[in-house]
Amino acid sequence: MPKKVDPEARRQEVAEAVFRVARRDGLEHASLRNVAAEAGLAIGSVRHYFAGQSDIMIFAMRHFVDRAGERLMEHVRARPAPDAPPDRHVALFAAALAELLPLDAERREETEVWLAFTVSARTREELRPHAERLYDETRGLIRKVLAAAERIGVLRDGLDPDVETERLYALVDGLALHGVLQPGRLDAEAMRATLHRHLGEIMPRADDR
């Protein structure tokens, strides 16, 4: 009797293979043949789930957003009570946003593939709408973090949530980019400290309450 295959599990397996190929050899080498070989699958098996290289790349990026987004939201859902010490709120929201930064092997892999996908989308028209959606969804995650902070009253008074979302997104984006391109100059500790410092500036300190 043929072995039953879970289609979604197989597609995720292929997405992980895309990540490994892209990080090692560059996203341009994530062909059906190379990804199939990396995943230990017959190329026909990959073609059964994906129409071509662009389809694989798009799915891999969806997998990235879903994975990073779920980790981020786990932190947000675990937020402390509003009357918890301010430092606890800053630490928790910093930990949430740190899921978008290349602070360890998994997140570095995700960030490198995100960067490769974004660069490819500049010259590949079929990828551009998906890159724009990726931008919007990542911005949406950051907005959710600020909305959670606003909801429990730990944002400073008078802040414009939309402006603060853009500022925070620019900071996270810049840290991610420099963390990948200049890891020797901007290590995990420096990225965490920069993010923590910014959040500390938009959330009240104990003596402000």
Secondary structure, DSSP 8 states (H G I E B T S, - for coil): ------HHHHHHHHHHHHHHHHHHH-GGG--HHHHHHHHT--HHHHHHH-SSHHHHHHHHHHHHHHHHHHHHHHHHHT---TTS-HHHHHHHHHHHHGGGS--SHHHHHHHHHHHHHHHHHTT-TTTHHHHHHHHHHHHHHHHHHHHHHHHTT-S-TT--HHHHHHHHHHHHHHHHHHHHH-TTTS-HHHHHHHHHHHHHHHS--GGG-
